Amino acid sequence: MHRTLEICCASYTSALAAQSGGADRIDLCMGLELDGLTPSAGALRKPREALQIPIFVLIRPRAGNFCYSEHEMEVMLEDIAQAKIMGADGIVCGALQADGQLHYEQTARLVAASAPLPFTFHRAFDVCTAPLEAIDQLAALGVSRILTSGGAPSAPAGAEALKQYIDYAGNRLRIMAGGGIRPDNLAGLMKIAPLQEVHSSARPAGGIETSSGVVEQLRLLV
């Protein structure tokens, strides 16, 4: 079984390393120390010119929660439009209500703006208060995948929940495990959860850039 290996990259250098190491695609962002923000035009343009693998672009206008005002929505919708013009292959985004429920209306607008590109609902899912209901809603919206650690601090810690989500989602959408995945814990995670897709920043311990060597190690396991 070939599982998709997605590497989260916050720089041009990391994107090049991800492709060199054998990644299937990259999730491009900026500000990993803030859990990821929308990348700049230049941060997308240079990898797009150099990479042959797909580039999914994170759309997140600020750090903090995932509850957005109408003004923030306007910015996100414009960022999606610009990412599509610049050659993005997919969009990574999502919105919640103040009570932790999926914000269906806002997410529907984001998905529609992203079409025909595939849409990944990001790790806002991990603070969603009704994850199974959210899976139903996201599947109904035509979302392609959900990036999640199973609601735990890391995907290995959330392995049982990931298995539940994968079983529950079935063929309606894909569950992509992400959060703290490294070569030394991926095999154990896969023993519990039948992963379809794996997401990692593939940085060495203490490093700030993706390592092609770590990507290669993950590739062998996936």
Secondary structure, DSSP 8 states (H G I E B T S, - for coil): ---EEEEEESSHHHHHHHHHHT-SEEEE-B-GGGT-B---HHHHHHHHHH--S-EEEE---SSS-S---HHHHHHHHHHHHHHHHTT-SEEEE--B-TTSSB-HHHHHHHHHHHTTS-EEE-GGGGG-S-HHHHHHHHHHHT--EEEE-TTSSSTTTTHHHHHHHHHHHTTSSEEEEESS--HHHHHHHHHHS--SEEEE----TT-SS--HHHHHHHHHH-
